[in-house]
Amino acid sequence: MLNPNTLLQERVQRETNISFAERPFGVNLIGHAFNVFGIGEDCRAIADALRAAAIPFCVIDHPARNGSATTDRRLEDLTLPAGEEGPYAFNLVCMSAPSHARWYCEHGLKQQVSRYTIASWPWELEKWPTKWEPILQLADEAWPYSSIIKEALRPFAKSDVGERTLRLTRMPPPAEIENHDHYTDPRARTDARQRFGLPTGKVLFVFGFDLNSTIGRKNPMAVLEAFRRAFPPSDSLGEKVGLVIKTLTPSSPNKAWDELKGFTRQDQRLHVIEASLERAELLALYGCCDGFVSLHRSEGLGRGHAEALQLGLDVIVTDYSSTTDFCIGPLAHPVRCRLIPVQEGEYFDHEGQVWADADVDHAAERLREVALYRLEQAEPDQGHAASYRQRFSSAAVGRHYRERLEQLWAKRQSLAAALKANQFACS
């Protein structure tokens, strides 16, 4: 009987005789190119960074199939027809690990063979899920956005995973806001408040989350409780503030969200926006507010936090996970927390995992401090946002991408030999 691996090897040999070293320098960007949700936006932001660094690239779309809209078509002209292979030497996968596995199962080895595959997998807890360990064989290197993802993957960089060793290179996340003045100009802020039906002349805090994610991780009730403690209705300051809650309509009935909405109906200072917004409108919403609140239990990236800082908002945030990498400086207001076990049903692969429980009283203090400061300012000082804009700019991130890719390209002959030896490790 023929060995299945022998048959597979013969098939792959027929399909491609081009080695990694013979392929053109550039990136095949694989991800949810058109889907309007967080990881889809990550894919488009990575494309912006590649473009800023003048790195040749093409796009391979893998629809998310999570019910999200597919209306952001910025990458359409760069997207290959279905089934066509990307020609470049490097694959850069921007998807969750399970979505990466699904893409591999549907499309097979062809895009993987004789290419160096880099994965940018999101994750939000301190330990990599046991069930996801086999997926690590699909990548030669990981580019974790944040310290928490890097530490979760570190055990697999120190030892072989099957027949392969996973390289780790920490990469900053791209999250540039073009034409930020369009969202922070005083007139634009006023127009946006009117458009969203929000009060003018008040200090507004905003909290955004996706109900199709896990509500326990985002911890919205803690935000409401902190707001209530910071600004009791009987207090004179309480009349000068508001809280905006932005979310998507859940794809299925959600008891926790129904309870939260019931809570908001008891307080006219709470404004719920339950809608899918294009990115420009979401940034306009953030830009017309004064503070961004997130008492999350854990984050893997924190795109909303990064965008809020670039728009000049004060960010009140749990002092834990990915946001500790960049929520520093004059606009960041970390909130004390303690680590607690993740309970069954709260998140995937919960056993042995911990995350943060924010100190609601400390969060209330932070909210009150920001409100008092903002009431003293005619308009926010946009000078504070400059360093954050530089950190997340496509040009800055693209330079990191090019530097790492050129390091790898300089040793392409030895990498080509290693890839050839390992190309059947995930079969």
Helices and strands as residue ranges (DSSP letters): H 4-15, G 20-22, E 27-31, H 38-52, E 57-61, G 76-78, E 90-94, H 97-107, E 116-119, G 130-138, E 141-142, H 147-157, E 167-168, H 181-184, H 186-195, E 203-209, H 215-218, H 220-230, G 236-240, E 241-247, H 255-264, E 270-274, H 279-287, E 291-294, H 303-310, E 314-318, G 321-325, E 332-335, E 337-341, E 354-358, H 360-376, G 382-385, H 386-391, H 394-410, H 412-422
